[in-house]
Amino acid sequence: MGNISNILFNSPFHLVWIVISLLVVILIIWLAKLREKIMGHMPLITLTTLYSALVVASVIAATKIIRFEIPWLSDWLFPDGIFVPAGVIVYAASFLITDLISEVYGKKEAMTAVFLGFTSMMIFSLYSLLMVKWEAAPYWTGQEAFVSVVNLSFRITMAGWISFIVSQNWDVRVFHWLKKDGTECGKPQHLWIRNNVSTITSQFIDSTLFISIAFIGIYDSVVNMIIAQWLIKCLIALIDTPFAYWGRYILKPPAKKPEGFVNTVKMIINNR
């Protein structure tokens, strides 16, 4: 069992887990779409709920710094290793969700999801303070371990709140700026462009704000952490692009279904 764990969770397999996270989102979208006839807004409700859950998970994950390996790139740019908050794995799915909500349901619904995600983050942070301070049962011996996971420092909490609300608002606004009146204004309309441009720019803002606020004065390699985290998020944005097309195809199927795998792929790509 130990050998299997070492193989599955070894650093190069971080990319595998990112792909698995994206596949899980697509599976949930597909299941929600099947229920749409019973509950008309089921896919949007599902995406928004999943997004809020991921935001809360990212708050916890941010307290752990992990070593992340990107084959070849790690040795070239970061010979001492890439060290980033573990939340980068969680972000793999959250990128995809906000882009799909923006693409299929519009700016208003995307901004609503961001607001609900931010609210979920605040509620969890406040409840975590309560849970840590609440007196434990005399026979319960897990307080120290519980505190190490749930007790969020004021700096990390504020860093998460500020970086989230600024970067996510930027992401949605840039996505829709690129999408709206693209032909008339000379802006690109293709999904892969707005997906990557909005994510890459917003996550540079997110990485810079979060790591600067949370870790300046604690770790010496803050600049390297910002660059490393941003590069990983850029890589995630590139990986999630085909999943964005796939998710949109599920949520907005064409009136006439194409026959065959090749024709289906062409339909997904040509639909911008």
N, C-alpha and C positions, 0 to 999 in steps of 0.2 A: 504493500500500500504506500509506503514511504517513497519508493522509487517512482510510482505512478504520479504522486503529488509533485515530486521534484521535476518530472517531465512536463506536467500540465501547467505548473505555475512558474517555471523557469522564465527568466526575463524575456527571451525572444518570443515567448508565447503570449505576451501582452497583446500583440496584434491579433492573435486568434480570438482572444476574449473580446476585443473591440468588435470584430466581425460577428461573434456570437450575440453580443448585445444588440447589434443592428438587426440581426435576424429575428431576435425575440420581439423587437418592436414591430417588424413586418408581420410576424405571426399574429400578434395581438390586434393589429390593424385589420388583418384578414378575418379574424374571428368576430371583431366588432362589426365589420361590414356585413357579415352573414346575419347579424341581429338587427340590421338597420330597418328591415320591414316591420319589426315589432316595435322598436324604439327609433324614431326617425333621426335623432341626434346622437345615437350610440357611438359612432366613430369619434366625433368631436369630444364627447364626454370622456371617452376612454383615453384619448390622447392627452387631454388636459389633466386628468387624474394621474396618468402615468408620469407626466411631466412634473407635477407637484411632488410625487413620490421620489423621483430622481433628484430633485432639488434638495429635499430633506436628506437623502442618502449622501449627496455631495458634501453637505455640511459636516457629517460624521467623517467621511473619507478624507476631507481636507486636513484632519488632524494627524494623519499618518504620511510620512515622506517615504516614497518608494524608489527603488532603482529601476529605471525603465531602459530597456535595450532596443535600439533600432539597428538591425544588422547593417554593417558597413559604416553607416552614418555616425554611430556612437563612437567607434574607434577613431574616426577622422576628426570630428569636431569636439568630442568630449571624452578624451582618453581616460579621465578620472571617473567617468560614469555620468549618466543623466539621472538627476535626483529631483523628483517633482512630487507635489501632493497627489495622493492616490485618487483624488477626484477626477483625474483625467480619464480614467476608465468609465466612470459614470457619465461624463460629458459626451461620450461616444453616442449614446442614445438621445440625450437631450438636444444636441445639435439637430439631429434628424427630425425630432418631434416639432420643434419650433418652425423649421423650414416647411414641413408638411402642413402645419396649421396655417402658416402664412400663405402658402401656395394654393391650398384648396379652399380654405374658409375665409381668408382675407385678413387685413391688418387689424380690424377691430377685435376679432376673435384671438389673434395672436397676442395682442396687447393684454387682453383679458387673461390669457394663459400665463403670461409673464407676471401680471398682478397677483394671480392666485398662487403661483409658485413662490413669489416673494412673501406673500402672506403665510404660506406654509412654512417657509424658512424661519420667519419671525416667531410663529407659534411654537415650532419645535425648539428654538433657542430658549424661549422663555420657559417652556415646560422642562427642558433639560436642567435649567437652574433649580426649578422646584424639585425635580426628581433627585438631584444630588443632595440638596439640603434636607430633604425629608428623612426623619429618623428611621433607620432600618430596624427590622426585627432582630432581637438579640441573638438568635441562632443563625442568622444569615451572614455568611462570611465573604460575600462577593463585593463588598462596598468599594474596596480599593480598585479592583479591576473595572467595576462599573464607572467609577469616577474617571479613570484614565481614558475611557472611551467616550463618555457622554458629556463630561464637564468641559464645556467650551470656554476658552479664554475670551476676555472682552475684546482683545485685538483681533482674534480670528473671527469672532462673531461680526464685528464691525466691518472687517475686511470683506467678509462674505456678502454682507448686506449691500455695501457700497459698490463693490465690483459687479455684483449680480444686476442690480437695478440699472446701472449705467450701461453696461455692456449689452444686456438683453434688449433694452430700449433701442440702442444703436443698431443692433442686429436686425430687428423688425423693421425699423425705419429705412435702413439701407436696402434691405431686401425689396421693400415695396417701392422705393425710389427707382431701383433698377427695373422693376417690373412695369410700373405705370407709364403709359405713353412712351414705351421704349423706342418705337420706330420714329415717332415724330421728334423726339428729343435726342436721338442718336444714342440712346442707352441700350445695351444688349438685353434681349428678352429671354434668352435661353436659361433654363432652370439651372444648369450646371454652373453658369457664370454668377448668377445672383446668389446661388447657394454657397459657393466658395468665397466670393468677395465679401458678402455680409458676415459669414462665419469667421474668416481669417482676420478681418479688421476688428470685429467685435471681440474676438478672443485675445487679440493683442492688448486691447484695453483691459479686458478682464484679468489677464495674467499679470499685467503691469500693476494694476491697482491692488489686486488681492495680495500678491507676494510682497509688494512694497509695504503695504499697511501691516500685514501679518508678521513679516519675518525680518524687516530691517532692524539691526541691532541684536538679533538672535542668531542668525546664520551669516557667515562671511560671503557666501557665494550667491547673493540675492540676484545679481545681474544674470549669472549663468542659469539660475532657476527660472527667471523670467523668459530668457531665450529658449531654454530647453522645453519648458511647458508650452510656449507658443508654437514651437516647431512641431511638437507632438499633436497639438490641436489642429495645426494645418494639415498634418498627415491624416488625422481623423476626418477632417472636412473632405479631403480627397477620396478617402475610402467610402464615406457615407453617400457620395454623389449618386452612384447607381442605385442605392437603396432608396434615395429620395425619388428617383424616377419610378422605381418599382412601387413604392408606397402611393405615389400620386395615381399610378395606373390602377391600383386597387380601389382607391377612394373615388376616382373620376374615370370609370371605364368608358371607352369610346362607344358610340351608339351601335357600331357594327364591329363585333369581335373579329380580329384577324385570325386566320387559320395557320397553325404551325408555329414552332418556337421562333424561327428566324423572322417571320412576319410580325410576331408579337414584339420582339426586340426592336425592330424597325419602327413600329408604331409608337413604342414608348419613347424612343430617341427623337423621332420626328415631331413629336407633340411638344417640343421645346421644353 
